[in-house]
Amino acid sequence: MQTDIKRKLKQLAKKQAISKGLTIAATLALTYGPGGIIGKLLKIAGSKWVIGYFIKRRVK
């Protein structure tokens, strides 16, 4: 029983570490890097011009 608890604790710690690591990596990708590449792509994709282009294209 003691080994089961240790194994479960290790698994939980591993899940939390991976989750925290992914969160930090995603935050860095959105904010840092060469001008926040992902953030800039999201900004372009969400711009009124791009949205308007796709709406006009869809209507035709």
Biotite code that builds the C-alpha atoms (Angstrom):
import biotite.structure as struc

atoms = struc.array([
    struc.Atom([0.000, 0.000, 0.000], chain_id="A", res_id=1, res_name="MET", atom_name="CA", element="C"),
    struc.Atom([2.874, 2.321, 0.813], chain_id="A", res_id=2, res_name="GLN", atom_name="CA", element="C"),
    struc.Atom([4.374, 1.796, -2.652], chain_id="A", res_id=3, res_name="THR", atom_name="CA", element="C"),
    struc.Atom([1.020, 2.568, -4.295], chain_id="A", res_id=4, res_name="ASP", atom_name="CA", element="C"),
    struc.Atom([0.849, 5.891, -2.472], chain_id="A", res_id=5, res_name="ILE", atom_name="CA", element="C"),
    struc.Atom([4.429, 6.739, -3.475], chain_id="A", res_id=6, res_name="LYS", atom_name="CA", element="C"),
    struc.Atom([3.716, 5.822, -7.097], chain_id="A", res_id=7, res_name="ARG", atom_name="CA", element="C"),
    struc.Atom([0.556, 7.929, -7.154], chain_id="A", res_id=8, res_name="LYS", atom_name="CA", element="C"),
    struc.Atom([2.390, 10.874, -5.588], chain_id="A", res_id=9, res_name="LEU", atom_name="CA", element="C"),
    struc.Atom([5.136, 10.578, -8.205], chain_id="A", res_id=10, res_name="LYS", atom_name="CA", element="C"),
    struc.Atom([2.560, 10.506, -11.000], chain_id="A", res_id=11, res_name="GLN", atom_name="CA", element="C"),
    struc.Atom([0.756, 13.523, -9.558], chain_id="A", res_id=12, res_name="LEU", atom_name="CA", element="C"),
    struc.Atom([4.022, 15.447, -9.189], chain_id="A", res_id=13, res_name="ALA", atom_name="CA", element="C"),
    struc.Atom([4.966, 14.564, -12.770], chain_id="A", res_id=14, res_name="LYS", atom_name="CA", element="C"),
    struc.Atom([1.585, 15.755, -14.096], chain_id="A", res_id=15, res_name="LYS", atom_name="CA", element="C"),
    struc.Atom([1.873, 19.024, -12.194], chain_id="A", res_id=16, res_name="GLN", atom_name="CA", element="C"),
    struc.Atom([5.441, 19.595, -13.400], chain_id="A", res_id=17, res_name="ALA", atom_name="CA", element="C"),
    struc.Atom([4.472, 18.972, -17.026], chain_id="A", res_id=18, res_name="ILE", atom_name="CA", element="C"),
    struc.Atom([1.426, 21.205, -16.705], chain_id="A", res_id=19, res_name="SER", atom_name="CA", element="C"),
    struc.Atom([3.436, 24.023, -15.164], chain_id="A", res_id=20, res_name="LYS", atom_name="CA", element="C"),
    struc.Atom([6.170, 23.631, -17.782], chain_id="A", res_id=21, res_name="GLY", atom_name="CA", element="C"),
    struc.Atom([3.677, 23.809, -20.636], chain_id="A", res_id=22, res_name="LEU", atom_name="CA", element="C"),
    struc.Atom([2.054, 26.875, -19.102], chain_id="A", res_id=23, res_name="THR", atom_name="CA", element="C"),
    struc.Atom([5.396, 28.642, -18.806], chain_id="A", res_id=24, res_name="ILE", atom_name="CA", element="C"),
    struc.Atom([6.394, 27.645, -22.355], chain_id="A", res_id=25, res_name="ALA", atom_name="CA", element="C"),
    struc.Atom([3.094, 28.908, -23.771], chain_id="A", res_id=26, res_name="ALA", atom_name="CA", element="C"),
    struc.Atom([3.428, 32.182, -21.865], chain_id="A", res_id=27, res_name="THR", atom_name="CA", element="C"),
    struc.Atom([6.960, 32.695, -23.131], chain_id="A", res_id=28, res_name="LEU", atom_name="CA", element="C"),
    struc.Atom([5.918, 31.897, -26.699], chain_id="A", res_id=29, res_name="ALA", atom_name="CA", element="C"),
    struc.Atom([3.114, 34.448, -26.539], chain_id="A", res_id=30, res_name="LEU", atom_name="CA", element="C"),
    struc.Atom([5.040, 37.243, -24.866], chain_id="A", res_id=31, res_name="THR", atom_name="CA", element="C"),
    struc.Atom([8.761, 36.862, -25.495], chain_id="A", res_id=32, res_name="TYR", atom_name="CA", element="C"),
    struc.Atom([10.774, 35.517, -28.377], chain_id="A", res_id=33, res_name="GLY", atom_name="CA", element="C"),
    struc.Atom([11.414, 37.679, -31.414], chain_id="A", res_id=34, res_name="PRO", atom_name="CA", element="C"),
    struc.Atom([8.624, 40.133, -30.768], chain_id="A", res_id=35, res_name="GLY", atom_name="CA", element="C"),
    struc.Atom([6.238, 37.481, -29.496], chain_id="A", res_id=36, res_name="GLY", atom_name="CA", element="C"),
    struc.Atom([5.762, 35.604, -32.766], chain_id="A", res_id=37, res_name="ILE", atom_name="CA", element="C"),
    struc.Atom([2.616, 33.771, -31.696], chain_id="A", res_id=38, res_name="ILE", atom_name="CA", element="C"),
    struc.Atom([1.153, 36.938, -30.212], chain_id="A", res_id=39, res_name="GLY", atom_name="CA", element="C"),
    struc.Atom([1.744, 38.810, -33.464], chain_id="A", res_id=40, res_name="LYS", atom_name="CA", element="C"),
    struc.Atom([0.148, 36.020, -35.495], chain_id="A", res_id=41, res_name="LEU", atom_name="CA", element="C"),
    struc.Atom([-2.900, 36.090, -33.237], chain_id="A", res_id=42, res_name="LEU", atom_name="CA", element="C"),
    struc.Atom([-3.059, 39.862, -33.583], chain_id="A", res_id=43, res_name="LYS", atom_name="CA", element="C"),
    struc.Atom([-2.960, 39.629, -37.374], chain_id="A", res_id=44, res_name="ILE", atom_name="CA", element="C"),
    struc.Atom([-5.523, 36.805, -37.461], chain_id="A", res_id=45, res_name="ALA", atom_name="CA", element="C"),
    struc.Atom([-7.847, 38.806, -35.241], chain_id="A", res_id=46, res_name="GLY", atom_name="CA", element="C"),
    struc.Atom([-7.499, 42.055, -37.139], chain_id="A", res_id=47, res_name="SER", atom_name="CA", element="C"),
    struc.Atom([-10.582, 43.619, -38.694], chain_id="A", res_id=48, res_name="LYS", atom_name="CA", element="C"),
    struc.Atom([-9.053, 43.472, -42.175], chain_id="A", res_id=49, res_name="TRP", atom_name="CA", element="C"),
    struc.Atom([-8.497, 39.705, -42.070], chain_id="A", res_id=50, res_name="VAL", atom_name="CA", element="C"),
    struc.Atom([-11.910, 39.031, -40.547], chain_id="A", res_id=51, res_name="ILE", atom_name="CA", element="C"),
    struc.Atom([-13.568, 41.280, -43.148], chain_id="A", res_id=52, res_name="GLY", atom_name="CA", element="C"),
    struc.Atom([-11.707, 39.516, -45.965], chain_id="A", res_id=53, res_name="TYR", atom_name="CA", element="C"),
    struc.Atom([-12.915, 36.095, -44.879], chain_id="A", res_id=54, res_name="PHE", atom_name="CA", element="C"),
    struc.Atom([-16.481, 37.290, -44.328], chain_id="A", res_id=55, res_name="ILE", atom_name="CA", element="C"),
    struc.Atom([-16.614, 38.818, -47.834], chain_id="A", res_id=56, res_name="LYS", atom_name="CA", element="C"),
    struc.Atom([-15.091, 35.680, -49.308], chain_id="A", res_id=57, res_name="ARG", atom_name="CA", element="C"),
    struc.Atom([-17.608, 33.465, -47.526], chain_id="A", res_id=58, res_name="ARG", atom_name="CA", element="C"),
    struc.Atom([-20.589, 35.586, -48.662], chain_id="A", res_id=59, res_name="VAL", atom_name="CA", element="C"),
    struc.Atom([-19.606, 35.376, -52.354], chain_id="A", res_id=60, res_name="LYS", atom_name="CA", element="C"),
])
